[in-house]
Amino acid sequence: NALIKVGLDPLRSAALMALSATAIAGCCLPFLVQPLPAAWPWVVLSTITHLGYFAGLVEAYRSSDYGQVYPIARGSAPLMTATLTTLFVGEHLGPYGWGGIAMLAAGVLLVSLRGGRDLARLDRRAVGFALFTAVTICAYSVVDGVGARLAGPGMANAYSVWLFVGIAPVVAVYGVIRSGWRMLPAMLPFWRTGLAGGFLALASYGIAIWAMTVAPIAIVAALRETSVLFGAVIAVLFLKEPLRVTRVAAALM
């Protein structure tokens, strides 16, 4: 997510990293056993959901700073995910689980109260896109948690690889529709950054998908969002966004 804000515009960066992740995933395919047939509809559904995720994330980053958009998009999703998995997947969290997720959501709200290009008010457009992104994160978390379980014992890695193979063409088509064919040559000088981002995306989400096959989806989704802490450090140290008291308090929460 931080790499999306460096170098290229967010749309081209996201497309470059998606294509890079697919290239890496394609190299892994010959060494993997195929998922069970029951998982394939979930791979397709997740691919469609990820298109909404990329679109929402790109538009959010175009509207506001990384430090405001990232916590809302990433941190709001676990509460939604916990609700969905309770209602539709049959997972039940104890009071400590719900309490931890609620505390995380409260911290996200606090870090987002003041931010964006105009610090005197909440950037409604950026927050709207960030919340839409959170909805898509919730959706693909539930979809991939269920899909990876249906892929068969030990098939989480195969499910992840095929998912990333499917995501890139969809994101690339979306990017061309939004920016035209000229976006492709512009990405070439940044291929190293794209390759790094693609590898990180495949590795980090692959681990999360595996974890959702052996633990409650909502808990894994919440633990993923400790990345907000790293995001805050990256935003201040490398992207030179301001360090505010609210961000420190929210990070502690």
C-alpha positions as CSV (number, residue, x, y, z in Angstrom):
1,N,0.0,0.0,0.0
2,A,2.9,2.4,0.7
3,L,4.5,1.5,-2.6
4,I,1.3,2.5,-4.4
5,K,1.9,6.1,-3.2
6,V,5.5,6.3,-4.4
7,G,6.6,6.9,-8.0
8,L,3.6,6.3,-10.4
9,D,0.1,7.5,-9.9
10,P,-2.0,5.1,-7.7
11,L,-3.8,3.5,-10.6
12,R,-0.7,2.6,-12.5
13,S,1.1,1.5,-9.4
14,A,-1.8,-0.9,-8.4
15,A,-1.9,-2.3,-11.9
16,L,1.9,-2.8,-12.0
17,M,1.9,-4.6,-8.7
18,A,-1.0,-6.8,-9.7
19,L,0.7,-7.8,-12.9
20,S,3.9,-8.5,-11.0
21,A,2.1,-10.7,-8.5
22,T,0.5,-12.6,-11.3
23,A,3.9,-13.2,-12.9
24,I,5.3,-14.6,-9.7
25,A,2.2,-16.7,-9.1
26,G,2.4,-18.1,-12.6
27,C,5.9,-19.3,-11.9
28,C,4.5,-21.2,-8.9
29,L,1.7,-23.0,-10.7
30,P,3.7,-26.0,-12.1
31,F,4.7,-26.9,-8.5
32,L,1.2,-26.9,-7.0
33,V,-1.7,-29.4,-6.8
34,Q,-5.0,-27.9,-8.1
35,P,-7.7,-26.9,-5.7
36,L,-10.9,-29.0,-5.5
37,P,-13.7,-28.0,-7.9
38,A,-15.8,-26.6,-5.0
39,A,-13.3,-23.7,-4.6
40,W,-13.3,-22.4,-8.2
41,P,-16.6,-20.3,-7.9
42,W,-15.1,-18.6,-4.9
43,V,-11.9,-17.8,-6.8
44,V,-14.0,-16.1,-9.5
45,L,-16.1,-14.2,-6.9
46,S,-13.0,-13.1,-5.1
47,T,-11.5,-11.8,-8.3
48,I,-14.5,-9.7,-9.0
49,T,-14.5,-8.4,-5.4
50,H,-10.8,-7.5,-5.7
51,L,-11.6,-5.3,-8.7
52,G,-13.8,-3.3,-6.4
53,Y,-11.1,-3.2,-3.8
54,F,-8.5,-1.8,-6.3
55,A,-10.9,0.7,-7.7
56,G,-11.9,2.0,-4.3
57,L,-8.3,2.1,-3.0
58,V,-7.0,4.0,-6.0
59,E,-9.8,6.6,-5.9
60,A,-9.3,7.0,-2.1
61,Y,-5.5,7.6,-2.5
62,R,-6.2,10.1,-5.2
63,S,-8.4,12.1,-2.8
64,S,-6.4,12.2,0.4
65,D,-3.2,11.2,2.1
66,Y,-2.0,7.7,2.8
67,G,-2.2,8.2,6.6
68,Q,-5.9,8.9,6.5
69,V,-7.1,6.5,3.8
70,Y,-5.1,3.4,4.9
71,P,-6.4,3.2,8.5
72,I,-10.0,3.6,7.5
73,A,-9.8,1.1,4.6
74,R,-7.9,-1.5,6.5
75,G,-9.1,-0.9,10.0
76,S,-12.9,-0.7,9.5
77,A,-13.1,-4.1,7.7
78,P,-12.6,-6.4,10.7
79,L,-15.7,-5.3,12.5
80,M,-17.7,-5.9,9.3
81,T,-16.0,-9.2,8.8
82,A,-16.7,-10.4,12.3
83,T,-20.4,-9.5,11.8
84,L,-20.6,-11.4,8.5
85,T,-18.8,-14.5,9.7
86,T,-21.1,-14.6,12.8
87,L,-24.2,-14.3,10.7
88,F,-23.4,-16.4,7.6
89,V,-20.4,-18.6,8.3
90,G,-21.3,-19.7,11.8
91,E,-18.2,-18.5,13.6
92,H,-18.7,-17.2,17.1
93,L,-16.2,-14.9,18.9
94,G,-16.0,-14.6,22.6
95,P,-16.2,-11.3,24.5
96,Y,-12.4,-10.8,24.3
97,G,-12.5,-11.2,20.5
98,W,-15.3,-8.7,20.1
99,G,-13.7,-6.4,22.5
100,G,-10.4,-6.4,20.7
101,I,-12.0,-5.8,17.3
102,A,-14.2,-3.0,18.8
103,M,-11.0,-1.4,20.3
104,L,-9.3,-1.6,16.9
105,A,-12.3,0.1,15.2
106,A,-12.3,2.8,17.8
107,G,-8.6,3.5,17.2
108,V,-9.3,3.7,13.4
109,L,-12.0,6.3,14.0
110,L,-9.7,8.3,16.1
111,V,-6.8,8.3,13.6
112,S,-9.2,9.4,10.9
113,L,-11.0,12.3,12.7
114,R,-8.5,14.8,11.4
115,G,-6.5,14.2,8.2
116,G,-6.4,14.6,4.5
117,R,-5.3,17.7,2.6
118,D,-7.5,20.0,4.7
119,L,-6.9,19.1,8.3
120,A,-9.7,21.4,9.6
121,R,-12.4,19.0,8.2
122,L,-13.0,15.4,7.4
123,D,-12.4,14.7,3.7
124,R,-15.8,13.1,2.9
125,R,-14.9,11.9,-0.6
126,A,-11.7,10.2,0.6
127,V,-13.5,8.7,3.6
128,G,-16.3,7.5,1.4
129,F,-14.0,5.7,-1.0
130,A,-12.0,4.3,2.0
131,L,-15.2,2.9,3.6
132,F,-16.2,1.4,0.2
133,T,-12.7,-0.2,0.1
134,A,-13.3,-1.6,3.7
135,V,-16.5,-3.2,2.5
136,T,-14.7,-4.9,-0.3
137,I,-11.9,-6.1,2.1
138,C,-14.6,-7.5,4.3
139,A,-16.2,-9.3,1.3
140,Y,-13.0,-10.8,-0.1
141,S,-11.9,-11.9,3.4
142,V,-15.0,-13.9,3.9
143,V,-15.1,-15.2,0.3
144,D,-11.4,-16.3,0.4
145,G,-11.7,-17.8,3.9
146,V,-14.6,-20.0,2.8
147,G,-13.0,-20.7,-0.6
148,A,-9.7,-21.7,0.8
149,R,-11.4,-24.1,3.2
150,L,-13.3,-25.7,0.3
151,A,-10.1,-26.0,-1.8
152,G,-9.1,-29.1,0.2
153,P,-6.6,-29.9,3.0
154,G,-3.3,-28.1,2.5
155,M,-4.6,-26.3,-0.6
156,A,-4.6,-22.8,0.7
157,N,-1.4,-21.9,-1.2
158,A,-2.8,-23.2,-4.5
159,Y,-6.0,-21.2,-3.9
160,S,-3.9,-18.1,-3.3
161,V,-1.8,-18.5,-6.4
162,W,-4.8,-19.1,-8.7
163,L,-6.5,-16.1,-7.1
164,F,-3.6,-13.8,-8.0
165,V,-3.4,-15.2,-11.5
166,G,-7.0,-14.1,-12.0
167,I,-6.8,-10.7,-10.4
168,A,-4.1,-9.1,-12.7
169,P,-6.0,-9.3,-16.0
170,V,-9.1,-7.8,-14.4
171,V,-7.1,-5.0,-12.8
172,A,-5.1,-4.4,-16.0
173,V,-8.3,-4.1,-18.1
174,Y,-9.7,-1.6,-15.5
175,G,-6.5,0.4,-15.7
176,V,-6.6,0.6,-19.5
177,I,-10.2,1.6,-19.4
178,R,-9.5,4.4,-16.9
179,S,-6.1,5.7,-18.4
180,G,-5.8,4.2,-21.9
181,W,-3.0,2.1,-23.3
182,R,-0.4,4.8,-22.5
183,M,-0.3,3.6,-18.9
184,L,1.6,0.4,-19.9
185,P,4.8,2.0,-21.2
186,A,4.8,4.4,-18.2
187,M,5.0,1.5,-15.8
188,L,8.2,-0.1,-17.3
189,P,10.8,2.2,-15.5
190,F,9.2,1.2,-12.1
191,W,9.3,-2.6,-12.7
192,R,11.5,-3.2,-9.7
193,T,9.1,-1.4,-7.4
194,G,6.2,-3.3,-8.9
195,L,8.0,-6.6,-8.5
196,A,8.6,-5.9,-4.8
197,G,5.0,-4.8,-4.3
198,G,3.7,-7.9,-6.2
199,F,5.8,-10.3,-4.1
200,L,4.7,-8.6,-0.9
201,A,1.1,-8.8,-1.9
202,L,1.2,-12.4,-2.8
203,A,3.2,-13.5,0.2
204,S,1.3,-11.5,2.8
205,Y,-2.2,-12.3,1.6
206,G,-1.2,-15.9,1.0
207,I,-0.2,-16.2,4.6
208,A,-3.6,-14.7,5.6
209,I,-5.5,-17.1,3.4
210,W,-3.7,-20.1,5.0
211,A,-4.4,-18.7,8.5
212,M,-8.1,-18.4,7.7
213,T,-8.2,-22.2,7.1
214,V,-7.0,-23.0,10.6
215,A,-8.4,-20.1,12.6
216,P,-11.6,-18.0,12.7
217,I,-11.8,-15.7,9.6
218,A,-12.7,-12.6,11.7
219,I,-9.7,-13.0,14.1
220,V,-7.3,-13.4,11.2
221,A,-8.8,-10.3,9.4
222,A,-8.4,-8.3,12.6
223,L,-4.8,-9.4,13.2
224,R,-3.9,-8.4,9.6
225,E,-4.8,-4.8,10.5
226,T,-1.9,-4.5,12.9
227,S,-0.3,-3.3,9.7
228,V,-1.9,0.1,10.4
229,L,0.9,0.6,13.0
230,F,3.6,0.0,10.3
231,G,1.5,2.2,8.0
232,A,1.6,5.1,10.4
233,V,5.4,4.8,10.7
234,I,5.8,4.7,6.9
235,A,3.5,7.7,6.4
236,V,5.5,9.8,8.8
237,L,9.1,8.7,8.2
238,F,9.1,8.1,4.4
239,L,6.0,9.9,3.0
240,K,6.6,13.0,5.2
241,E,3.0,13.2,6.4
242,P,2.5,15.0,9.7
243,L,2.6,13.3,13.0
244,R,-0.4,14.2,15.1
245,V,-1.4,13.4,18.7
246,T,-4.5,11.6,17.4
247,R,-2.4,9.2,15.4
248,V,-0.2,8.4,18.4
249,A,-3.3,7.8,20.6
250,A,-5.0,5.7,17.9
251,A,-1.8,3.6,17.4
252,L,-1.8,2.8,21.1
253,M,-5.5,1.7,20.9
